[in-house]
Amino acid sequence: MKNLTDRISDFEEDLITIRREFHKHPETAFNEYETADRIADYLNDWGLEVKTEVGKTGVVGLLRGSNPGKTIAIRVDIDALPIEEETGFEFASQNEGIMHACGHDGHIAVGLGAAKILSEYREELNGNVKFIFQPAEEILSGSEAMLEDGVLSEPEVDAILGLHIWPDIESGSVGIKEGPVMAAVDKFEVEIKGKGGHGAIPNKSIDPIVMGSEAVKSLQKIVSREISPLDSAVITVGTFNAGTAFNVIPDKVELSGTVRTFDSEVRKFISNRIEGIIANVTEGARGEYNLDYEFGIPATVNDARFTAQTKKVAEDILGTDRVVEDIEPSMGGEDFSLYQQEVPGTYLFLGTYNEDKGLTDSIHHPEFSIDEDILSIGVKVFSEIVFDFFKND
């Protein structure tokens, strides 16, 4: 049998074909029915044990090695975004208003590529590889649904890998960093109640717009004046709704926003301070409030030991100059973090920025695309990490 590098090289054109196939047929969160069917067909053809409808529209493929051992999982997100594509590609989305603008088509190709290649080497596998094709990452709900369906059991998963194609680092490089790499994502909704009245007689009203405006300004002081400059946090108010007429003071204001943090203590502190500030603002102005604070997914924090192991593998096969350790953590959220609450996990970044090819757009942009030459790199990194994992078992 050919060595792994040569076999992956032979499969490069197939990877591009697979990526374009899924790019043509994007589906949004929990609607990935056709996507799931296509994935399951590939996995069945390659002899994996396949389960469908895991977490509603997820697919799990289990590759049992010839020798007993631990189980490592590879998680792949499969959903697309409600964006109208503007790339002009021949293989552009055929589904109106839906696009793979976050690289998940590439993730699918890498995941399927690793499944295909590793299935050909099952005689050399001293354990199992579980391929988790997860729906609904874009709404941060798919991993929870799959966990509820027992995706990390039968057999029990001992470690998990995830990947994101990333336009912030050079094409062909891999970003691997211990510790936090993606933020926790929380949401808050506030109703501030006052007393409505005529805009010309504010003294007979309790103005919720003034209270709401003061609350928004005060919330911004939490990060700038109450959080250490050495910690990272974001508080953003994204909606502020009040009133229907220019000369009427409304009865209430409704606002909502998001909080992003890496540290659990900072996260808890901010949630308490948000309520404290809103309570003080409304009490001081004779108003009332209702606050709904929702703790969402936790931060994505790479396990130190497992990540050091994966980093060494990447450096051995790519060279140290193509492994980026100082990649800047993102304030974006990633529900891969829920798997990391259960087992050691590493979430790495596969660079796709290529100015020569015009691949400079950010994710979620209607012209976003990936450097297809990196797909084989992703397959090689995943495959070599799997072999190293079993070797060090």
C-alpha positions as CSV (number, residue, x, y, z in Angstrom):
1,M,0.0,0.0,0.0
2,K,1.2,3.5,-0.7
3,N,2.4,5.7,2.1
4,L,-0.1,8.1,3.6
5,T,1.2,11.2,1.9
6,D,1.2,9.7,-1.6
7,R,-2.3,8.3,-1.1
8,I,-3.7,11.7,0.1
9,S,-2.0,13.3,-2.9
10,D,-3.8,10.9,-5.2
11,F,-7.1,11.9,-3.6
12,E,-6.7,15.7,-4.0
13,E,-9.0,16.0,-7.1
14,D,-11.6,14.0,-5.4
15,L,-11.5,16.3,-2.4
16,I,-12.1,19.3,-4.6
17,T,-15.0,17.5,-6.3
18,I,-16.6,16.6,-3.0
19,R,-16.2,20.2,-1.7
20,R,-17.9,21.6,-4.8
21,E,-20.7,19.1,-4.6
22,F,-21.6,20.2,-1.1
23,H,-21.0,23.8,-2.0
24,K,-23.7,23.6,-4.7
25,H,-26.3,22.2,-2.3
26,P,-26.1,24.2,1.0
27,E,-28.7,23.8,3.7
28,T,-29.3,25.8,6.9
29,A,-29.3,24.6,10.5
30,F,-31.4,21.5,11.2
31,N,-32.4,21.4,7.5
32,E,-29.4,19.5,6.3
33,Y,-31.4,16.5,5.0
34,E,-29.8,16.2,1.6
35,T,-26.4,17.0,3.0
36,A,-26.8,14.2,5.6
37,D,-27.9,11.7,2.9
38,R,-24.9,12.5,0.8
39,I,-22.5,12.1,3.7
40,A,-24.1,8.8,4.8
41,D,-23.8,7.5,1.2
42,Y,-20.0,8.2,1.2
43,L,-19.5,6.6,4.6
44,N,-21.5,3.5,3.8
45,D,-19.5,3.1,0.5
46,W,-16.3,3.2,2.5
47,G,-17.4,0.5,5.0
48,L,-18.0,2.6,8.1
49,E,-20.8,1.9,10.6
50,V,-23.3,4.7,9.9
51,K,-26.0,6.3,12.1
52,T,-28.2,9.0,10.7
53,E,-30.7,11.4,12.3
54,V,-28.3,11.9,15.3
55,G,-29.2,15.3,16.7
56,K,-32.0,15.5,14.2
57,T,-29.9,15.8,11.0
58,G,-26.5,14.7,12.0
59,V,-24.5,11.7,10.8
60,V,-22.0,9.5,12.7
61,G,-19.6,7.2,11.0
62,L,-17.6,4.7,13.1
63,L,-14.4,3.3,11.7
64,R,-13.3,0.4,13.8
65,G,-9.6,-0.4,13.6
66,S,-8.4,-3.9,13.3
67,N,-6.9,-3.7,16.8
68,P,-8.6,-2.7,20.0
69,G,-7.9,0.6,21.6
70,K,-9.2,4.0,22.4
71,T,-11.6,6.0,20.3
72,I,-10.8,9.4,18.9
73,A,-13.6,11.6,17.3
74,I,-13.4,14.0,14.4
75,R,-16.2,16.6,14.5
76,V,-17.3,18.3,11.3
77,D,-20.0,21.0,11.1
78,I,-22.2,20.7,8.0
79,D,-24.7,23.6,8.0
80,A,-24.8,26.7,5.7
81,L,-25.9,30.3,6.1
82,P,-28.9,32.3,4.9
83,I,-26.8,34.4,2.6
84,E,-27.2,35.0,-1.1
85,E,-23.9,33.9,-2.8
86,E,-22.1,36.4,-5.0
87,T,-19.0,34.4,-6.0
88,G,-20.0,33.8,-9.6
89,F,-18.6,30.3,-9.5
90,E,-19.9,27.6,-11.8
91,F,-20.4,25.5,-8.7
92,A,-22.2,28.3,-6.8
93,S,-25.1,27.5,-4.6
94,Q,-28.2,26.2,-6.3
95,N,-30.3,27.0,-3.3
96,E,-31.5,30.5,-3.4
97,G,-30.6,32.6,-0.4
98,I,-28.4,29.9,1.1
99,M,-24.6,29.7,0.9
100,H,-21.6,27.9,2.4
101,A,-20.0,31.2,3.5
102,C,-18.3,29.8,6.5
103,G,-16.2,27.0,4.9
104,H,-18.3,24.1,6.2
105,D,-18.3,22.7,2.7
106,G,-14.5,22.5,3.0
107,H,-14.9,21.0,6.5
108,I,-17.1,18.3,5.0
109,A,-14.6,17.5,2.3
110,V,-11.8,17.3,4.9
111,G,-13.8,15.1,7.2
112,L,-14.9,12.7,4.4
113,G,-11.4,12.7,3.0
114,A,-10.0,11.6,6.4
115,A,-12.7,8.9,6.6
116,K,-11.8,7.6,3.2
117,I,-8.1,7.6,3.7
118,L,-8.2,6.1,7.2
119,S,-10.7,3.4,6.1
120,E,-7.9,2.2,3.7
121,Y,-5.5,1.9,6.6
122,R,-7.9,0.2,9.2
123,E,-5.5,-2.7,9.5
124,E,-3.0,-0.3,11.0
125,L,-5.4,1.4,13.4
126,N,-5.1,0.5,17.0
127,G,-8.5,1.8,18.0
128,N,-11.6,3.5,16.6
129,V,-12.2,6.7,14.8
130,K,-15.7,8.3,15.1
131,F,-16.6,10.9,12.5
132,I,-19.2,13.3,13.8
133,F,-21.0,15.3,11.1
134,Q,-22.9,17.8,13.1
135,P,-25.8,20.1,12.1
136,A,-26.7,23.6,13.3
137,E,-23.3,24.9,14.4
138,E,-24.3,28.3,13.0
139,I,-27.0,28.6,15.6
140,L,-24.9,27.0,18.3
141,S,-27.4,24.2,18.8
142,G,-26.1,21.1,17.0
143,S,-23.6,19.8,19.4
144,E,-26.1,19.9,22.3
145,A,-28.6,17.9,20.2
146,M,-26.0,15.3,19.3
147,L,-24.8,15.0,22.9
148,E,-28.3,14.4,24.0
149,D,-28.4,11.5,21.5
150,G,-25.3,10.0,23.0
151,V,-22.8,10.8,20.3
152,L,-19.8,10.4,22.6
153,S,-20.8,6.9,23.7
154,E,-20.9,3.4,22.1
155,P,-18.0,3.4,22.0
156,E,-16.9,6.0,24.5
157,V,-14.9,8.8,23.0
158,D,-11.5,9.5,24.6
159,A,-10.5,12.7,22.7
160,I,-12.0,14.9,20.0
161,L,-10.7,17.0,17.1
162,G,-12.3,19.9,15.4
163,L,-11.2,22.2,12.6
164,H,-12.2,25.6,11.0
165,I,-11.0,26.8,7.7
166,W,-9.7,30.3,8.6
167,P,-9.1,33.3,6.4
168,D,-7.0,35.1,9.1
169,I,-3.9,33.0,8.6
170,E,-2.0,32.2,5.4
171,S,-3.1,29.4,3.2
172,G,-1.4,26.1,4.0
173,S,-0.7,27.1,7.6
174,V,-2.3,25.5,10.6
175,G,-3.2,27.4,13.8
176,I,-2.9,25.3,16.9
177,K,-3.0,27.0,20.3
178,E,-3.5,25.7,23.9
179,G,-6.1,27.3,26.0
180,P,-9.0,29.5,24.9
181,V,-9.5,30.0,21.2
182,M,-13.2,30.9,20.9
183,A,-15.3,32.8,23.3
184,A,-18.3,31.9,25.5
185,V,-21.5,33.3,24.0
186,D,-24.2,34.8,26.3
187,K,-27.4,36.7,25.5
188,F,-29.4,39.2,27.5
189,E,-32.8,40.8,27.0
190,V,-34.1,43.7,29.0
191,E,-37.4,45.3,29.4
192,I,-37.3,48.7,31.1
193,K,-40.7,50.0,32.1
194,G,-41.6,53.6,32.8
195,K,-44.7,55.7,32.4
196,G,-45.8,57.0,29.0
197,G,-47.1,60.4,28.2
198,H,-47.0,63.4,26.0
199,G,-43.5,64.3,24.7
200,A,-44.2,68.0,25.7
201,I,-44.9,67.1,29.3
202,P,-42.0,64.8,30.4
203,N,-42.4,65.7,34.0
204,K,-45.6,63.7,34.1
205,S,-43.9,60.7,32.7
206,I,-41.2,58.3,33.6
207,D,-39.1,58.1,30.5
208,P,-37.9,54.6,29.7
209,I,-35.8,55.8,26.7
210,V,-33.7,57.9,29.0
211,M,-33.3,55.0,31.4
212,G,-32.4,52.7,28.5
213,S,-29.9,55.1,27.1
214,E,-28.2,55.5,30.4
215,A,-28.1,51.7,30.9
216,V,-26.5,51.2,27.5
217,K,-23.8,53.7,28.2
218,S,-23.2,52.3,31.7
219,L,-22.9,48.7,30.4
220,Q,-19.9,49.8,28.3
221,K,-18.0,50.9,31.3
222,I,-18.0,47.4,32.7
223,V,-15.3,46.2,30.2
224,S,-13.3,49.5,30.2
225,R,-13.3,50.1,33.9
226,E,-14.1,47.0,35.8
227,I,-12.4,44.2,33.8
228,S,-8.7,43.8,33.9
229,P,-6.9,44.9,30.7
230,L,-5.3,41.4,30.7
231,D,-8.7,39.8,30.3
232,S,-10.8,39.9,27.2
233,A,-14.5,40.7,27.1
234,V,-17.1,42.2,24.9
235,I,-20.6,43.6,25.8
236,T,-22.6,44.7,22.8
237,V,-26.2,46.0,22.8
238,G,-27.6,45.0,19.4
239,T,-31.2,46.0,19.6
240,F,-33.0,49.0,21.2
241,N,-36.7,49.3,20.5
242,A,-39.1,51.9,21.9
243,G,-42.0,54.0,20.9
244,T,-44.1,54.5,17.8
245,A,-44.5,58.3,17.5
246,F,-42.2,61.3,17.6
247,N,-44.1,63.2,20.2
248,V,-45.0,60.4,22.6
249,I,-42.9,59.0,25.5
250,P,-43.5,55.3,25.5
251,D,-44.2,53.0,28.4
252,K,-41.3,50.8,27.9
253,V,-38.0,50.1,26.1
254,E,-36.8,46.7,25.0
255,L,-33.1,46.0,24.4
256,S,-30.9,43.0,23.8
257,G,-27.3,42.2,23.5
258,T,-24.5,39.7,23.7
259,V,-21.6,39.1,26.1
260,R,-18.4,37.4,25.0
261,T,-15.7,36.1,27.4
262,F,-13.0,33.6,27.8
263,D,-12.7,33.3,31.6
264,S,-15.5,31.8,33.6
265,E,-15.1,34.2,36.5
266,V,-15.2,37.2,34.2
267,R,-18.3,35.7,32.6
268,K,-20.0,35.4,36.0
269,F,-18.9,38.9,37.1
270,I,-20.3,40.6,34.0
271,S,-23.7,38.9,34.3
272,N,-24.0,40.1,37.9
273,R,-22.9,43.6,37.0
274,I,-25.3,43.9,34.1
275,E,-28.2,43.3,36.5
276,G,-26.8,45.6,39.1
277,I,-26.4,48.5,36.6
278,I,-29.9,48.1,35.2
279,A,-31.4,47.8,38.6
280,N,-29.6,51.0,39.8
281,V,-30.5,53.0,36.7
282,T,-34.2,52.1,36.8
283,E,-34.5,52.5,40.6
284,G,-32.9,55.9,40.4
285,A,-35.4,57.0,37.8
286,R,-38.5,55.4,39.4
287,G,-38.8,52.7,36.8
288,E,-38.9,48.9,36.7
289,Y,-37.1,46.3,34.7
290,N,-37.2,42.6,33.7
291,L,-33.9,41.0,32.8
292,D,-33.5,37.6,31.0
293,Y,-29.8,36.6,31.0
294,E,-29.1,33.4,29.1
295,F,-25.8,31.7,29.6
296,G,-25.0,30.1,26.2
297,I,-22.2,27.9,25.1
298,P,-18.9,28.1,27.1
299,A,-15.6,29.1,25.7
300,T,-13.7,26.8,23.4
301,V,-10.7,25.9,25.4
302,N,-8.1,23.5,24.0
303,D,-6.8,20.8,26.3
304,A,-3.1,21.5,27.1
305,R,-1.8,17.9,26.8
306,F,-3.8,16.8,23.7
307,T,-3.1,20.1,22.0
308,A,0.6,19.9,22.6
309,Q,0.5,16.4,21.1
310,T,-1.4,17.6,18.0
311,K,0.9,20.6,17.6
312,K,3.9,18.3,17.5
313,V,2.4,16.1,14.8
314,A,1.5,19.2,12.7
315,E,5.1,20.5,13.0
316,D,6.5,17.1,12.1
317,I,4.5,16.9,8.8
318,L,4.3,20.6,7.8
319,G,7.3,22.2,9.4
320,T,7.4,24.6,12.3
321,D,7.1,27.6,10.0
322,R,3.6,26.5,8.9
323,V,2.2,25.9,12.4
324,V,0.9,29.1,13.9
325,E,0.9,29.0,17.7
326,D,0.2,32.7,18.4
327,I,-3.1,32.7,16.6
328,E,-5.4,35.4,18.1
329,P,-8.4,33.9,19.9
330,S,-11.7,34.8,18.4
331,M,-14.6,36.5,20.1
332,G,-16.9,34.4,17.9
333,G,-18.6,31.4,19.4
334,E,-18.2,27.7,18.6
335,D,-20.4,24.9,20.0
336,F,-17.4,22.5,19.7
337,S,-16.9,23.7,23.3
338,L,-19.7,21.5,24.6
339,Y,-17.8,18.4,23.5
340,Q,-14.7,19.7,25.3
341,Q,-16.8,19.8,28.5
342,E,-17.0,16.0,28.3
343,V,-13.6,14.9,26.8
344,P,-10.2,16.4,26.0
345,G,-10.4,18.3,22.7
346,T,-8.4,20.4,20.3
347,Y,-9.9,22.9,17.9
348,L,-7.5,23.9,15.2
349,F,-7.5,26.4,12.3
350,L,-6.6,25.7,8.7
351,G,-5.4,28.8,6.9
352,T,-7.0,29.8,3.6
353,Y,-5.9,33.4,3.1
354,N,-4.3,33.7,-0.3
355,E,-3.9,37.1,-1.8
356,D,-2.5,35.8,-5.1
357,K,-5.7,33.9,-5.6
358,G,-7.9,36.7,-4.4
359,L,-9.0,34.7,-1.4
360,T,-9.1,37.5,1.2
361,D,-12.8,37.8,2.2
362,S,-13.8,37.0,5.7
363,I,-16.2,34.3,6.7
364,H,-19.9,35.1,6.3
365,H,-19.2,37.3,3.3
366,P,-21.2,36.6,0.1
367,E,-18.0,36.3,-1.9
368,F,-16.1,34.1,0.6
369,S,-14.4,31.1,-0.8
370,I,-11.5,28.8,0.2
371,D,-8.2,27.8,-1.2
372,E,-9.0,24.2,-2.3
373,D,-5.3,23.3,-2.2
374,I,-5.6,23.2,1.6
375,L,-8.1,20.4,1.7
376,S,-5.5,17.7,1.4
377,I,-3.5,19.4,4.2
378,G,-6.5,19.1,6.5
379,V,-6.9,15.4,5.6
380,K,-3.2,14.8,6.3
381,V,-3.2,16.6,9.6
382,F,-6.3,14.8,10.8
383,S,-5.0,11.4,9.7
384,E,-1.5,11.8,11.2
385,I,-3.0,13.0,14.5
386,V,-5.2,9.9,14.6
387,F,-2.2,7.6,14.1
388,D,-0.2,9.5,16.6
389,F,-3.0,9.3,19.1
390,F,-3.1,5.5,18.9
391,K,0.7,5.2,19.0
392,N,0.7,7.2,22.3
393,D,-2.2,5.3,23.8
